[in-house]
Amino acid sequence: MSQEDEELLTVDRAAEILDVSHMTVRRYMDAGRLPKRRLGREYVLYPSDLKKLERPKAGRPRGSRNRPTPPAP
């Protein structure tokens, strides 16, 4: 299915699907993590855009455990 065949999503609907706020979706757009497309006065997304989104994993960053502690002065 090409993008032209997909139903367009509003920022609010994309936020519901991703389980984030609409401001987070806008930040993703501003950062280039999601494409910015306008249809009239609204920004819109394709569902396939959301599937391609790389979301940060929750939890501690890798490698942050087992760091050597600096020697005491």
Residue pairs with C-beta under 8 A, 6 or more apart in sequence:
3 46
3 48
6 46
6 47
6 48
7 47
8 39
8 44
8 45
8 46
9 17
9 44
9 45
9 46
9 47
9 50
10 42
10 43
10 44
11 22
11 25
11 26
11 29
11 42
11 43
11 44
11 45
12 22
14 25
14 34
14 45
14 49
14 50
15 21
15 22
15 24
15 25
17 47
17 50
18 24
18 25
18 50
18 53
18 55
25 34
25 45
26 43
28 34
28 53
29 35
29 36
29 43
30 36
33 53
33 54
34 45
34 49
34 50
34 53
35 45
35 49
36 43
37 43
37 44
37 45
38 44
